[in-house]
């Protein structure tokens, strides 16, 4: 597609964003909503609309080649991603569930489930491709070196003794004699069959006519069935229920479009390189040409201000400190008298700050009590304050002022524009020069004061004035660096050699197949809590793990998620999701599973050193994922005898402390997986994992999609002979792992070669499935009951049982709410 296509896509996204910003930041704040359902519908609508904008901006950012446009799009894209995460967090708090069903909203907006799929921005990997390539080479080199060191020595050929040699010869000879005997028997049977056929050749005319009729019957039946099948296929194609055979082949237009997209990405790199070179050249030229004039103009203005202040007050003013803005305060549109008053007021405010703080602490209780009456009037649900709306407004303002009506008829190749660089860099150079001028003018002002005071015969008042010292608070005790004498490469190598840092499997989040849950809203309206679909799981992982790890801006400002627990039956793809998170974001994978830690870094000092190394490397080479498989072992109520030697509870005390040290700027995520959470102490588990995601067995729609995809991936062909609907129905209860196992056992190399003559049928899958124990309904119900005991599960249960009023009463502090709770 052309440049104008993506420019229009960007413009459409900005128009939609403008309407959303007007809705979210009205002139008068909206009244609190008392109806929770109505409030959730409002949130869901905003969420869906922001996701739509997110998808448009992501595509535009991936294909627009103009470097300055991409910079603006990137800022808005990060803001929209952050706003989506904020709305998701708010929906969780209001609905008390990690999964939401918005079928009615999607239907009203005439969208499909694919339209609200969270896209993974491609810049997560493309903009870090060189770093990821270097890291991949480092990891592969270390692994190759380990293989060379650990490769076992070739075992020498063992000589046979006499008895063994005789035994082998006897076995071979008996096998040869058996084959000969079988060959003779086959020839005898063939001769007898030939003689019997010779006797039956003398048939009458009636027998010949019967044979002819039978042959005709079979042939005509075959021809008619073939004709009927062809007509049925043509009818299905005409009705749009099946695809024409020519459409199954790669479309030339699609191939050309994909090649064009790749070419545009190449142009992006070329234009970005030119843009960076131009920035350096234009900045140097501006500093050389316009810098001296700026410096002299600033000096003249500041001297004029000195004189005006002296004329107005009779004394020279104090020069504003850098912390207060320096000479920027002077260039503000204020009279010298106003500026002097402002500086004096600021000094008084700083002096009284400590006493005010103490008074505020004393009066805090009284103020809280006084607020009760006001909140009683304004009780209801309100939108939480956003950290991204300001950025979105700035980004939209930049678009509307700079790019919306800009004519680019002379910039067909979409290269950078020098005038915009000059405007941007002129401000930076002005700030840079102002700092230099401030230093010079402070000294000049001190000299002026000294000269005036000498004339008056007094002491210099301002000369001895000390700068305001920074407030000395309590210094935070820094954690001791146990590996200060080692570089990051040596730590990385040691972790790889110890098996704590692993290479993630090459799987993407889209490979986690699953269809949308179409009955979620309907079931909830009838007070039935639906099990989430695999599509919902994929969405939640993208929101909680992939987007924050991929973008530094989003991770710093969005609601912080430090640890996620994936709970579900064995084989539902928990480990695959961990690897997918690493692949989508280019994150390192650290394995701190209890079984992997057995025998490594023994003792308290060893454990402290291991955790220090892991999280130091994770922070310095972020983003990073710390995976704890079978995490329930870490929180055992009682450790089984056979596992006591492994010491699975080693991390229980230290992990929560380390999680507290993870800040917004640290793109580190702890992901735990468990298939048996019942043995864990729930309170300790929930203290570590702030988000618990329940992963169910695949439903019918997901199984249907998975059978088709798995068969194709393993070399099979889905034909009319294979009844996928029945196969999906009979495989209820089986997990993705079971299905992969069955498909691989059936589609052997020999069976793939026979597909042309003998296509696959659903009956072939029944026997292998029958040998595997499925996940029974009881096990799934037990997981649901366990999840209901988690903090979010308890809130959901209270809300469902009508105890929501009692829960909100203490937080709102209103009299009416308390009365409702008592009733």
C-alpha positions in Angstrom: 0.0 0.0 0.0 1.0 3.6 -0.5 2.2 6.3 1.9 -1.2 8.0 1.7 -3.0 4.8 2.9 -1.0 4.7 6.1 -1.2 8.4 6.6 -5.0 8.1 6.3 -5.0 5.2 8.8 -3.1 7.4 11.3 -5.4 10.3 10.7 -8.5 8.1 11.3 -7.0 6.8 14.5 -6.3 10.3 15.7 -9.9 11.4 14.9 -11.3 8.5 17.0 -8.8 9.3 19.7 -9.9 12.9 19.8 -13.5 11.9 20.4 -12.4 9.5 23.2 -10.4 12.2 24.8 -13.3 14.6 24.7 -15.5 11.9 26.3 -12.9 11.1 29.0 -12.0 14.7 29.9 -15.3 16.7 29.8 -15.6 20.3 30.9 -17.6 19.2 33.9 -16.7 16.0 35.8 -19.4 13.3 35.4 -21.5 12.3 38.4 -20.6 8.9 40.0 -22.5 6.0 38.6 -24.4 3.9 41.1 -25.3 1.0 38.8 -22.3 -1.3 38.5 -23.6 -2.9 35.3 -24.0 0.4 33.5 -20.5 1.5 34.7 -18.9 -1.7 33.5 -20.6 -1.3 30.1 -19.1 2.2 29.9 -15.7 0.8 30.7 -16.0 -2.1 28.2 -17.0 0.3 25.4 -14.0 2.5 26.1 -11.8 -0.5 26.2 -13.0 -1.8 22.8 -12.6 1.6 21.2 -9.1 2.0 22.6 -8.2 -1.5 21.3 -9.4 -0.4 17.8 -7.2 2.7 17.9 -4.3 0.5 19.2 -4.6 -1.8 16.2 -4.6 1.1 13.7 -1.7 2.9 15.3 0.4 -0.3 15.5 -0.1 -1.0 11.8 0.6 2.6 10.9 3.8 2.7 13.1 5.0 -0.6 11.4 4.6 0.8 7.9 5.0 4.6 7.9 8.5 5.4 6.7 8.7 9.1 7.7 11.0 9.2 10.8 9.4 12.3 12.4 5.9 10.9 11.9 6.9 7.6 13.4 8.2 9.5 16.5 4.8 11.1 17.1 3.0 7.8 16.4 5.2 6.0 18.8 4.4 8.4 21.7 0.6 8.1 21.1 0.9 4.3 20.6 2.6 3.8 24.0 0.0 6.1 25.6 -2.9 4.1 24.1 -1.3 0.8 25.2 -1.0 2.2 28.7 -4.6 3.4 28.7 -5.8 -0.1 27.6 -4.0 -1.6 30.5 -5.5 1.0 32.9 -9.0 0.2 31.6 -8.4 -3.5 31.9 -7.2 -3.0 35.6 -10.3 -1.0 36.3 -12.6 -3.6 34.8 -11.0 -6.3 37.0 -11.6 -4.2 40.1 -15.2 -3.5 39.2 -16.2 -6.9 38.0 -13.9 -9.0 40.3 -12.8 -11.2 37.4 -9.7 -11.5 35.2 -11.9 -12.5 32.3 -14.6 -10.2 30.7 -17.2 -11.0 28.2 -18.2 -8.2 25.9 -20.3 -9.9 23.3 -23.1 -7.3 23.5 -20.6 -4.4 23.1 -19.0 -6.1 20.1 -22.4 -6.7 18.6 -23.5 -3.1 19.1 -20.4 -1.8 17.5 -20.7 -4.3 14.6 -17.3 -5.9 15.2 -15.9 -9.4 15.1 -13.9 -11.1 17.9 -10.8 -10.7 15.8 -11.2 -6.9 15.8 -10.6 -6.8 19.6 -7.6 -9.2 19.6 -4.7 -7.5 21.3 -1.9 -7.0 18.7 1.7 -7.5 19.7 3.6 -4.5 18.5 6.3 -5.6 16.0 8.7 -2.9 17.2 9.3 -4.9 20.4 11.6 -7.1 18.4 12.5 -5.0 15.3 14.0 -2.1 17.3 16.1 -4.4 19.4 17.1 -6.9 16.6 20.9 -6.2 16.9 20.9 -6.6 20.7 18.9 -9.8 20.5 21.1 -11.2 17.8 24.2 -10.5 19.9 22.6 -12.1 23.0 21.5 -15.1 21.0 25.0 -15.6 19.6 26.5 -15.3 23.1 24.0 -17.9 24.5 24.5 -20.4 21.6 28.3 -20.1 22.0 28.1 -20.9 25.7 25.8 -23.9 25.0 28.0 -25.2 22.2 31.0 -24.9 24.5 29.2 -26.9 27.2 28.3 -29.6 24.7 32.0 -30.0 23.7 33.0 -30.2 27.3 30.3 -32.6 28.4 30.3 -34.8 25.2 31.0 -38.4 26.3 34.1 -40.2 25.0 33.5 -42.8 22.2 33.2 -46.2 23.7 35.7 -48.7 22.2 34.5 -51.8 20.2 34.1 -54.8 22.6 35.4 -58.2 21.4 33.1 -61.2 21.6 34.1 -64.4 23.3 33.6 -67.8 21.6 30.2 -68.7 23.2 28.7 -65.3 22.3 29.9 -65.6 18.7 28.5 -69.2 18.3 25.1 -68.0 19.7 24.9 -65.1 17.2 25.8 -67.5 14.3 23.1 -70.0 15.4 20.4 -67.3 15.6 21.3 -66.1 12.1 21.3 -69.6 10.7 17.9 -70.5 12.2 16.4 -67.3 10.9 17.7 -68.1 7.4 16.3 -71.7 7.5 12.9 -70.3 8.7 12.8 -67.8 5.8 13.5 -70.6 3.3 10.7 -72.9 4.8 8.2 -70.0 4.6 9.1 -69.5 0.9 8.5 -73.1 0.1 5.1 -73.1 1.8 4.1 -70.0 -0.1 4.9 -71.6 -3.4 2.9 -74.7 -2.5 -0.1 -72.6 -1.6 0.2 -70.7 -4.8 0.1 -73.9 -6.9 -3.0 -75.1 -5.1 -4.8 -71.8 -5.7 -3.8 -71.9 -9.5 -5.3 -75.4 -9.8 -8.6 -74.5 -8.1 -9.0 -71.4 -10.4 -8.5 -73.6 -13.5 -11.5 -75.8 -12.5 -13.8 -72.8 -12.0 -13.1 -71.4 -15.5 -15.8 -73.4 -17.3 -18.7 -71.1 -16.4 -22.1 -70.8 -18.2 -23.6 -67.8 -20.1 -25.9 -67.0 -17.1 -22.9 -66.6 -14.8 -21.2 -64.2 -17.3 -24.3 -62.1 -17.6 -24.5 -61.8 -13.8 -20.9 -60.8 -13.6 -21.4 -58.1 -16.3 -24.4 -56.6 -14.4 -22.5 -56.5 -11.2 -19.6 -54.7 -12.9 -22.0 -52.2 -14.5 -23.7 -51.6 -11.2 -20.5 -50.8 -9.4 -19.2 -48.6 -12.2 -22.4 -46.6 -12.5 -22.6 -46.1 -8.8 -19.0 -44.9 -8.7 -19.6 -42.4 -11.5 -22.9 -41.1 -10.0 -21.3 -40.7 -6.5 -18.4 -38.7 -8.1 -20.8 -36.5 -10.0 -22.9 -35.9 -6.9 -19.9 -35.0 -4.9 -18.7 -32.5 -7.5 -22.1 -30.9 -7.7 -22.3 -30.6 -3.9 -18.8 -28.9 -3.8 -19.9 -26.5 -6.5 -23.1 -25.6 -4.6 -21.1 -25.0 -1.4 -18.7 -22.7 -3.2 -21.7 -20.9 -4.8 -23.3 -20.4 -1.4 -20.0 -19.1 0.1 -19.7 -22.1 2.5 -16.5 -23.4 1.0 -13.5 -22.0 -0.7 -12.5 -22.5 -4.3 -9.4 -24.7 -4.8 -7.5 -21.9 -6.5 -7.9 -19.8 -3.3 -6.2 -22.3 -1.1 -2.9 -21.5 -3.0 -0.9 -18.4 -1.9 -2.5 -15.4 -3.6 -0.1 -13.4 -5.8 -1.5 -10.1 -4.5 -1.0 -11.2 -0.9 2.6 -12.2 -1.7 3.3 -8.9 -3.4 1.7 -7.0 -0.4 4.0 -8.9 2.1 7.0 -8.1 0.0 6.0 -4.5 -0.1 5.7 -4.4 3.7 9.2 -5.9 4.1 10.5 -3.3 1.6 8.9 -0.4 3.6 10.5 -1.7 6.8 13.9 -1.6 5.1 13.2 2.0 4.0 12.3 2.9 7.6 15.9 1.9 8.7 17.4 3.9 5.9 15.4 7.0 6.6 16.0 6.8 10.3 19.7 6.6 9.7 19.6 9.8 7.5 17.4 11.5 10.1 19.9 10.9 13.0 22.8 12.2 10.8 20.8 15.3 10.0 20.0 15.9 13.6 23.7 16.0 14.5 24.6 18.2 11.5 21.7 20.7 12.0 22.3 20.9 15.8 26.0 21.7 15.2 25.2 24.3 12.6 22.5 26.0 14.8 24.9 26.1 17.7 27.6 27.7 15.5 25.4 30.2 13.7 22.6 31.1 16.0 24.3 30.3 19.4 26.3 33.5 19.8 23.3 35.7 19.0 21.2 33.8 21.5 23.8 34.2 24.2 24.2 38.0 23.7 20.4 38.5 23.6 19.9 36.6 26.8 22.7 38.6 28.5 21.2 41.9 27.4 17.7 40.9 28.7 19.1 39.8 32.0 21.1 43.0 32.5 18.0 45.0 31.7 16.1 43.0 34.3 18.8 43.8 36.9 18.5 47.5 36.1 14.7 47.5 36.2 14.7 45.7 39.6 17.2 48.2 41.0 15.2 51.1 39.8 11.9 49.7 41.2 13.2 48.4 44.6 16.5 50.3 45.1 18.5 47.0 45.4 19.7 44.3 43.0 17.6 41.1 43.1 18.8 37.6 44.1 19.4 35.5 41.0 16.9 32.6 40.7 18.5 29.2 41.5 18.7 26.4 38.9 16.2 24.4 40.9 13.6 27.2 40.5 14.2 27.5 36.8 17.1 30.0 36.6 16.6 32.8 34.1 13.4 31.2 32.7 11.6 33.0 35.5 13.1 36.3 34.3 11.9 35.8 30.7 8.3 35.1 32.0 5.9 38.0 31.3 6.1 39.5 34.8 7.2 42.9 36.2 10.4 43.0 38.3 8.3 43.7 41.4 6.1 40.6 40.8 9.1 38.4 40.3 10.7 39.6 43.5 7.5 39.0 45.4 7.2 35.5 43.9 10.7 34.5 44.9 10.2 35.8 48.5 6.9 33.9 48.8 8.7 30.7 47.6 11.4 31.1 50.3 8.7 31.5 52.9 6.8 28.4 51.7 10.0 26.3 51.9 10.7 27.5 55.4 7.2 26.7 56.6 6.9 23.4 54.8 8.1 21.3 57.8 5.8 22.9 60.3 2.8 22.5 57.9 3.6 18.8 57.4 3.4 18.2 61.2 0.1 20.0 61.4 -1.3 18.1 58.5 -0.5 14.8 60.2 -2.3 15.9 63.4 -5.4 17.1 61.5 -5.5 14.1 59.2 -8.0 12.2 61.3 -10.3 15.2 61.7 -10.2 15.9 57.9 -11.1 12.2 57.2 -14.0 12.4 59.5 -15.2 15.6 57.9 -15.0 14.1 54.4 -17.7 11.5 55.3 -20.6 13.9 54.7 -19.3 15.0 51.2 -18.7 11.5 50.1 -22.1 10.5 51.2 -23.6 12.8 48.7 -21.2 11.7 45.9 -21.3 7.9 46.5 -20.9 5.8 43.4 -18.4 4.4 41.0 -15.9 6.8 39.4 -13.1 6.4 36.8 -9.7 6.1 38.3 -7.2 8.9 37.4 -5.1 8.1 34.4 -1.3 8.5 33.9 -1.6 8.4 30.1 -4.4 10.8 29.2 -2.0 13.8 29.5 0.4 12.2 27.0 -2.4 11.3 24.6 -3.6 14.9 24.6 -0.1 16.2 23.9 0.4 13.6 21.1 -3.0 14.6 19.6 -2.1 18.3 19.9 1.2 17.7 18.0 -0.7 15.8 15.3 -3.3 18.5 14.8 -0.9 21.4 14.9 2.0 20.0 12.8 0.8 17.1 10.7 -2.9 17.2 10.1 -2.9 20.0 7.5 0.7 19.8 6.4 1.2 19.6 2.6 3.8 17.0 1.6 3.5 17.2 -2.2 7.3 17.9 -2.4 8.2 15.1 0.0 7.1 12.0 -2.0 9.8 9.8 -0.6 8.7 10.7 3.0 12.2 11.7 4.2 12.7 13.9 7.3 11.9 17.6 7.2 14.8 19.9 8.2 12.6 22.8 9.4 11.0 20.7 12.0 14.4 19.6 13.3 15.5 23.2 13.5 12.4 24.2 15.5 13.0 21.3 17.9 16.7 21.7 18.3 16.6 25.5 18.6 14.7 25.0 21.9 17.3 22.5 23.2 20.2 24.8 22.3 18.4 27.7 24.0 18.2 25.7 27.2 21.8 24.6 26.9 23.0 28.2 26.4 20.7 29.6 29.1 22.5 27.3 31.7 25.9 28.7 30.6 24.6 32.3 30.6 23.1 31.8 34.1 26.5 30.9 35.5 28.1 34.0 33.9 25.3 36.4 35.0 25.3 35.1 38.6 29.0 36.1 38.8 28.3 39.4 37.1 25.4 40.1 39.5 27.7 39.4 42.4 30.3 41.8 41.0 27.6 44.5 40.6 26.4 44.1 44.2 30.0 44.2 45.4 30.7 47.4 43.5 27.5 49.1 44.8 28.1 48.0 48.4 31.7 49.3 48.2 30.4 52.7 46.9 28.0 52.7 49.9 30.8 51.6 52.2 28.9 48.5 53.4 29.6 44.8 53.3 28.5 42.7 50.4 25.2 41.2 51.5 24.7 38.8 48.6 28.3 37.6 48.3 28.2 35.5 51.4 24.8 34.0 50.7 24.9 30.3 50.4 23.0 28.3 48.0 20.0 26.4 49.1 21.1 23.0 50.1 19.1 20.0 49.1 17.0 18.6 51.8 18.9 15.9 53.5 16.6 13.1 54.2 17.4 9.7 55.5 19.7 7.9 53.1 18.3 4.6 51.9 20.5 1.7 52.7 21.7 0.3 49.4 21.8 -3.4 48.9 25.3 -4.7 49.0 26.5 -5.8 45.5 27.9 -9.3 46.0 29.4 -9.5 42.5 30.8 -5.9 42.2 34.1 -7.3 40.9 32.6 -9.3 38.1 31.3 -8.1 34.7 27.8 -9.0 33.3 29.1 -11.4 30.7 30.8 -13.7 33.3 27.6 -13.7 35.4 25.5 -14.5 32.3 27.9 -17.4 31.4 27.7 -18.8 34.9 23.9 -18.8 35.0 23.8 -20.6 31.6 26.3 -23.2 32.7 24.3 -23.8 35.9 21.1 -24.3 33.9 19.4 -21.3 35.5 19.3 -19.2 32.2 17.8 -21.1 29.3 17.0 -20.6 25.7 13.3 -20.1 25.1 11.4 -22.3 22.5 10.5 -20.6 19.3 6.8 -20.2 19.8 4.6 -17.1 19.4 1.5 -16.1 21.3 -0.7 -16.6 18.2 0.5 -20.3 18.2 -1.6 -20.7 21.4 -4.7 -21.7 19.4 -8.2 -21.1 20.8 -11.5 -19.7 19.7 -13.6 -16.9 21.2 -16.2 -17.6 23.9 -19.5 -16.6 22.3 -21.8 -17.4 25.2 -19.9 -15.6 28.0 -22.3 -12.7 28.4 -25.4 -14.9 28.1 -24.2 -17.3 30.8 -23.4 -14.5 33.2 -26.8 -13.0 32.7 -28.3 -16.3 33.9 -25.9 -16.3 37.0 -23.7 -19.0 35.6 -20.0 -18.3 35.7 -18.5 -19.5 32.4 -15.1 -21.1 32.1 -12.8 -18.8 30.0 -11.8 -19.8 26.5 -8.3 -20.2 25.3 -8.7 -16.9 23.4 -9.4 -15.1 26.6 -6.3 -16.6 28.2 -4.2 -15.4 25.2 -5.6 -11.9 25.6 -4.9 -11.7 29.4 -1.3 -12.9 28.8 -0.8 -10.2 26.2 -2.1 -7.5 28.5 -0.4 -8.5 31.8 2.9 -9.8 30.4 3.8 -9.0 26.8 2.8 -5.3 26.6 4.4 -4.2 29.9 7.6 -6.1 29.2 7.9 -4.8 25.6 7.5 -1.1 26.4 9.5 0.7 29.0 7.0 3.7 29.1 4.1 1.4 29.6 5.8 -0.6 32.3 6.7 2.5 34.3 3.3 4.2 34.3 0.7 1.4 33.9 -0.5 -0.6 36.9 2.5 -2.7 37.9 2.2 -6.5 37.7 5.3 -8.1 39.3 4.2 -11.8 39.4 1.7 -13.9 37.5 0.5 -17.5 38.4 -0.8 -19.7 35.6 -2.9 -22.5 37.2 -4.5 -25.3 35.2 -4.5 -29.0 34.5 -1.3 -30.6 33.0 -1.0 -30.2 29.3 -3.0 -27.0 28.8 0.0 -25.0 27.6 1.3 -23.1 30.7 4.9 -23.7 29.8 4.3 -22.8 26.2 2.8 -19.4 27.3 6.0 -18.7 29.3 8.2 -19.3 26.2 5.8 -17.3 24.1 6.1 -14.3 26.4 9.9 -14.5 26.1 9.8 -14.8 22.3 7.3 -11.9 21.8 9.4 -9.5 23.9 12.9 -10.8 23.4 13.1 -11.5 27.1 15.7 -13.7 28.9 14.3 -16.9 30.5 15.5 -17.8 34.0 14.3 -21.1 35.4 14.0 -21.1 39.2 11.8 -24.2 39.4 12.4 -26.3 42.6 13.6 -29.3 40.6 16.0 -27.2 38.6 17.5 -25.7 41.8 18.1 -29.0 43.5 21.8 -29.3 44.5 22.7 -25.8 43.2 24.2 -23.1 45.3 23.6 -24.8 48.7 23.3 -23.0 52.0 21.9 -19.5 52.9 24.9 -17.7 51.4 24.7 -19.8 48.2 21.0 -19.0 47.9 21.6 -15.3 48.4 24.3 -15.3 45.8 22.1 -17.2 43.3 19.2 -14.8 43.7 21.5 -11.8 43.6 23.1 -13.0 40.3 19.7 -13.9 38.7 18.0 -10.6 39.4 21.1 -8.5 38.7 21.4 -10.0 35.2 17.6 -9.9 34.8 17.6 -6.1 35.5 20.7 -5.2 33.5 19.6 -7.3 30.5 15.9 -6.6 30.7 13.3 -7.5 29.8 13.5 -10.8 31.7 11.1 -13.5 32.7 11.8 -15.6 35.9 9.9 -18.9 35.6 9.1 -21.0 38.6 7.6 -24.3 37.4 5.6 -26.5 39.9 5.5 -23.4 42.1 3.1 -25.1 44.5 6.1 -27.0 45.8 7.6 -23.7 47.1 4.5 -23.2 49.3 3.9 -26.8 50.5 1.8 -27.0 53.7 3.8 -30.2 54.4 6.8 -31.3 52.3 6.4 -35.0 51.2 9.2 -37.3 52.5 10.4 -38.1 49.0 11.0 -34.4 48.2 12.6 -33.3 51.5 16.1 -33.7 50.0 15.2 -31.3 47.1 14.3 -28.6 49.7 11.5 -27.1 47.5 10.7 -24.3 50.0 14.1 -22.6 49.6 12.8 -19.5 47.9 9.7 -19.0 50.1 11.2 -16.4 52.4 13.5 -14.6 50.0 11.3 -14.3 46.9 8.7 -11.8 48.4 11.6 -9.5 49.5 13.0 -9.5 46.0 9.6 -8.8 44.5 9.3 -5.7 46.8 12.6 -4.4 45.3 11.3 -4.6 41.7 10.3 -1.1 40.6 8.5 0.3 37.6 11.7 0.8 35.7 12.7 -2.9 36.1 11.1 -4.9 33.3 11.3 -8.2 35.2 8.3 -10.5 35.5 8.0 -13.6 37.7 5.8 -16.3 36.2 4.7 -19.3 38.2 3.0 -22.4 36.8 1.1 -25.1 38.7 -1.2 -28.0 37.9 -1.7 -29.0 41.5 -2.3 -25.8 43.6 -4.3 -27.6 46.3 -1.2 -28.6 48.2 0.1 -25.0 48.5 -0.6 -22.6 51.4 -3.0 -20.3 49.7 -2.2 -17.2 51.8 1.5 -17.4 51.1 0.9 -18.1 47.4 -1.5 -15.1 46.9 1.0 -12.9 48.8 3.6 -13.6 46.0 1.4 -13.7 43.0 -0.8 -10.7 42.5 -2.4 -12.1 39.4 -3.8 -15.6 39.3 -4.9 -16.8 35.8 -7.0 -19.9 35.6 -6.4 -21.9 32.4 -9.2 -24.4 31.5 -9.5 -27.4 29.3 -10.1 -26.4 25.6 -13.8 -26.0 24.8 -15.5 -27.4 21.6 -14.7 -24.4 19.4 -11.0 -24.4 20.5 -10.7 -28.1 19.9 -12.2 -27.8 16.4 -9.6 -25.1 15.5 -6.8 -27.1 17.1 -7.4 -30.4 15.4 -7.4 -28.7 12.0 -4.2 -26.8 12.7 -2.3 -29.6 14.4 -3.1 -32.1 11.5 -1.9 -29.5 8.9 1.3 -28.7 10.9 2.2 -32.4 11.1 1.9 -33.0 7.4 -1.7 -34.2 7.3 -4.6 -33.1 5.0 -8.1 -32.2 6.2 -10.6 -33.7 3.7 -14.3 -34.4 3.7 -13.6 -37.9 4.9 -12.3 -36.4 8.2 -15.3 -35.4 10.4 -13.6 -32.7 12.5 -16.9 -31.8 14.3 -17.3 -35.3 15.6 -13.6 -35.5 16.5 -13.8 -32.2 18.5 -16.9 -33.6 20.3 -15.5 -36.9 21.3 -12.2 -35.3 22.5 -14.0 -33.3 25.2 -11.8 -33.3 28.4 -8.5 -33.8 26.5 -5.9 -31.1 26.7 -3.8 -29.5 24.0 -0.9 -31.7 25.1 -3.0 -34.9 24.6 -4.1 -33.7 21.2 -0.5 -33.0 20.0 0.6 -36.5 21.3 -2.3 -38.2 19.4 -1.7 -36.4 16.1 2.1 -37.2 16.2 1.4 -40.9 17.0 -0.9 -41.2 14.0 0.8 -39.0 11.3 4.0 -41.1 11.0 6.1 -40.7 7.9 4.5 -43.9 6.5 1.0 -42.7 7.1 1.7 -39.3 5.5 2.8 -41.1 2.3 -0.5 -43.0 2.2 -2.7 -39.9 2.5 -3.3 -39.7 -1.3 -4.8 -43.2 -1.4 -6.2 -43.4 2.1 -7.3 -40.0 3.6 -7.5 -39.5 7.4 -10.8 -40.4 9.2 -12.0 -39.5 12.7 -12.1 -43.2 13.6 -8.2 -43.4 13.5 -8.0 -40.9 16.4 -10.3 -42.8 18.7 -8.0 -45.6 19.8 -5.0 -43.4 20.7 -7.3 -41.0 22.6 -8.8 -44.0 24.5 -5.4 -44.9 25.9 -5.0 -41.4 27.5 -6.8 -40.4 30.7 -8.6 -37.1 30.1 -9.1 -34.2 32.5 -12.4 -35.1 34.2 -15.1 -32.6 35.2 -14.3 -33.2 38.9 -10.8 -32.0 38.5 -11.9 -28.8 36.7 -14.5 -28.2 39.4 -11.9 -28.6 42.1 -9.8 -26.0 40.3 -12.7 -23.6 40.1 -13.5 -24.1 43.8 -9.8 -23.5 44.7 -9.8 -20.3 42.6 -13.0 -19.1 44.5 -10.8 -19.1 47.6 -8.3 -16.6 46.2 -8.8 -12.9 47.0 -10.3 -12.0 43.7 -12.5 -15.2 43.7 -13.8 -14.3 47.2 -14.7 -10.8 45.9 -16.5 -12.3 42.9 -18.4 -14.7 45.1 -19.5 -11.8 47.5 -20.6 -9.7 44.6 -22.6 -12.6 43.1 -24.3 -13.4 46.4 -25.5 -9.8 46.9 -23.0 -8.9 49.6 -21.5 -6.2 47.6 -23.1 -3.5 49.7 -21.5 -4.8 52.9 -18.1 -4.8 51.2 -18.4 -1.2 49.9 -19.9 0.3 53.1 -16.6 0.7 55.1 -14.8 2.2 52.1 -17.4 4.7 51.3 -18.1 5.8 54.9 -21.6 6.9 54.1 -24.5 6.4 56.6 -26.8 5.0 53.9 -24.2 2.4 53.0 -23.9 1.3 56.6 -27.6 1.0 57.0 -27.8 -1.2 53.9 -25.1 -3.4 55.3 -26.9 -3.9 58.6 -30.1 -4.8 56.7 
